[in-house]
Amino acid sequence: IEDGLLSLREGSLPSRDVRLPRRKEFFFALRNAIRVGIAVSAGALFLVLAGWPASALALMITANVCALCTTMPDPSKVVVAAMPSFTLAAVSAYIVHFYLLTGSQDFIRLAIAIAPMMIFGCLLSANPKIAGIGAPMNNIFLFLLAPSNPQSFNALSFFSQCMFVAFAIGVLFLASRLVWPVSELDKQRAVVRATIESASTQGTLA
């Protein structure tokens, strides 16, 4: 371990090249893909049947959060973290949109207005305990702000977008809880199976 840390710190090759076994949990990947497919399909079907205009934002947020979920060990926690992320992003986008960008339409003013929010989201992502809040918050913030030139200041359109985002997060929350959720027993089985396979692989290499 000390040799590995030293090689990472100095950028040198380790003294021993240990070949670690690769793990491919196809079963959990398949379950995650099915959950994402059902969430996106259910949201798209509901929006089509409802006939709501400008509902593409809800599908974009659904697909975006689903993509973030697939990179996390626990997708359910990412969906739960998306709820406070949406609240912070909606409030911040409202303040930036209707208070900080009304004076002018120049790019410098836009960059200065969105910089604190983006930096705050990145700082949240640096903390492992609340990392699931930072990335969704920055994405939702930019989706809701939708900077353009000239900038539109339609309050009704902004609140409609907020409703679509809230709907998308609600669909994801239900999908993560109802569509084939991963239980603690499933995680324990995966750990035990990976441990057994690692032991057998190391025995074969030895």
N, C-alpha and C positions, 0 to 999 in steps of 0.2 A: 504493500500500500504506500509506504513512504517513497519507494522508487517511482511508483506511478505518479504520485503527487509532484515529485521533483521533476519528472519529465514533462508534466503539464505546465509547471511553473516556468521552466527554462526552455521549453520547446525542443528538448532532446529526445532521442529514442530511448525507450526503457531497456533495462538490462535483460529482461525476459519478455518474450513476445507470447503472451498467454492467449490461446485461441478460445474465446468464450463462445458457448453455444447460442445460436440464434433462436428466438422464440417467436412463433407466429400463431397467435390465438385467433384462428379463423372463425371459431364459433362466436366469440364476442364481437368480432368485426362484422359478421353476418347479422347478428342481432342489432348492432348499432346502425347498420345500413337499412335494415327493415324499419327501425324506429324513425330514422330520418325520412325515409320514403313515405311512410304513413303520415308523418307530420306535415310534410310539404304537400302531399296529395290532398289531405283533408282540408288544409287551409286554402288551397287553390279551388277545390270543389265548392267550398262554402262561399268564397268570394265570387265565383262564377254564378252560382245560383242566386246570390244576393244582388248581383248586378251593380255593385258599387264602382263608381269611377275612381281612377287613380289608385287602385288597390295593389299596384305592382310593388309599392313600398313594403307592404306586409309580407309578400313572398320573398322579397330581397332580404328583409330582416330575418325571416324564418330560415332561409338557406344560409345566411351568414352565421347565425347563432348555431345552427346544426353543424356547420363546418368547424366552428370552434369547439363544439362538444366532442367531435370525433378525435380531437388531439388531446383531450383531457382524460385522466384515469377514471374520473367519475362524471359522466355526462349530466347526471341529475343535479349535481352541485353547480354546474355551469349555468343551467337553466334557472336555478334559484338565485344565483348571483346576478343574472340578467335583469331581475326585477328592480333591485336598487340601482343597477346601472342605468336602466331606462328612466327612473325618477331623476337621477342626477343629470343625465344627458338632456332630458326634456326641459328641466328648469334652466340649465346652462344655455341650451339652444334658444330658449325664449328670451333670455336676457341679452344674449349676443345679437339675436336677430332683430329685436324690436327696440333695443336701447343703444347698442354700440355701433350698429351699422346704418342707422338712419341719417347720420350726419353727412356721409359721403359714400362713394362707391369704389374707392381706390383699393388696390391690392394690399398696400402697406397697412391700411386700417384693418382690413380683414385678417391679415396675418397676426397683427398685434392682438386682435380680439379673440382669435381662437387659440393662440399660443398657450395661455394659462390652463385652459381646459385640457389640451393635448398633453401638456407636461404633467398635469395632475393625474391623468389616466395612466401615463407611463410610470409615474411614481407608485401608483397603486399596483401595477403589474409587477413591480420589483419585489413586493412583499408576498411570499408564498401563501400566506393565510388569506389574503384578499386579492390574489392575482386574477381571479375569475371576474372581478368587477371592472378592472381597468380597460382591457381590450374591448369588451362589448360596449362599454360606456363611450369610448372614443368613436367606435363605428356608428353607434346609434346617434351620437351627437352630430356627426357629419351628415348622416342621412337626413336628420330632421332640419339641420341648418340649410342644406342644399344651396350652397353659395352659387350665385349667378350674377351676370352683368347684363342688364340691370337687375337688381335684387327685387324680388317680390315681397311685399309686406302685407299679405293677405292673412289676417289672423284666423279666419275660418278654415282656410286651407292648412295652416299649421296645426291647428287642433285636430283636424281630420287625420292628418298624418300621425299625430300622437295616438289617436284612437286605433289606427291600423297597426302601429307598432305594439300597442298594448294587446291587441287581438292576437298578433303573431306570437308574442311571448306566452299568452295564455294557452294557445294551441300547443306550443312546445312543452309547457309545464304539464299539460294533460297527457301528452304523448310520452314524456319521460316517466310519468307515474303509472300509466295504464297500459302502455304498449310494451309488454315483455320487459319489465324492469329487471335490473341486475340486483340480485339479493346478496347478502353477506355470505350465504352458503356457496353461491356460485364463485365468489371471490376466493373463498377458502379452498374450494376444489381446484381452481386454477393455480393457486400457489402450491398446493400439494402435487399436482400433476407436473408443474414446472420443476419442482424440487426433485421429483423422481427421475424425470428425463435428464436433468443436469447431472445427477449422480450416476446414471447409467452411461451418459456420454463421457464423463470424466473417467469412469472405469474402463471404457473402451479405449480412450486415448492413452491411459496409463498402460 
